[in-house]
Amino acid sequence: MNNKGIALLVTLILLGTIIATVLSISVLITSETKITRLVDDSVMAVYAADAGMEKMFYACSGDSAKITPPPDGQASFTNNNIGNLASYIVCMDNNSSDPCTNTCADAKVRSRGQFGATRRSFEADY
């Protein structure tokens, strides 16, 4: 029996197995990194929405001398950058024809935070 070349065949099979394992681990690490980045973006968007909602609650509390009133007398705030490239849009809605009302009584507060392409929203009754 002629066993010439068997070492080359075993080496190629072993090398192929190692390459396949390394590629599988590489794909797994890349996808996990992408998922982690999406979770981070989602957390930043949630915090931006929360910041907008807290600003509206503070403005409606009557102790809002430190907050610049919303433009045109409407109870809505838009902040395009809160310091970390996140932003929020807040609006009060009291089921009137105007989606953003200037009254805080019996209204729903809608706040949408955005970070990158990720958006998260809160809604609360005030």
QUIHUMO-V994724 format. One record per pair of residues at least 12 apart in sequence whose C-alpha atoms are under 6 Angstrom apart, sorted by sequence separation. I is the first residue (numbers start at 0). GAP is how many residues later the second one is. D is the distance in Angstrom with one decimal. If there is no record, write none. Layout:
BEGIN
I|GAP|D  I|GAP|D
END
This chain:
BEGIN
76|12|5.8  109|12|5.9  76|13|5.0  93|13|4.3  109|13|4.5  75|14|5.3  92|14|5.2  108|14|5.5  75|15|4.4  91|15|6.0  92|15|5.1  108|15|5.2  91|16|5.6  107|16|5.5  74|17|5.8  91|17|4.7  107|17|4.4  90|18|5.9  106|18|6.0  107|18|6.0  90|19|5.3  106|19|5.5  89|20|5.6  105|20|6.0  89|21|4.3  88|22|5.7  88|23|5.3  87|24|5.5  87|25|4.3  74|26|5.6  86|26|5.7  73|27|5.7  74|27|4.4  86|27|5.3  73|28|4.5  85|28|5.6  85|29|4.5  51|36|5.8  51|38|5.9  47|39|5.9  48|39|5.6  47|40|5.7  59|44|5.9  52|58|5.6  48|62|5.2  48|63|4.9  48|64|3.8  47|65|4.6  44|68|4.7  44|69|4.6  44|70|5.0  40|74|5.8  44|74|5.8  45|74|5.5  44|75|5.6  41|76|6.0
END
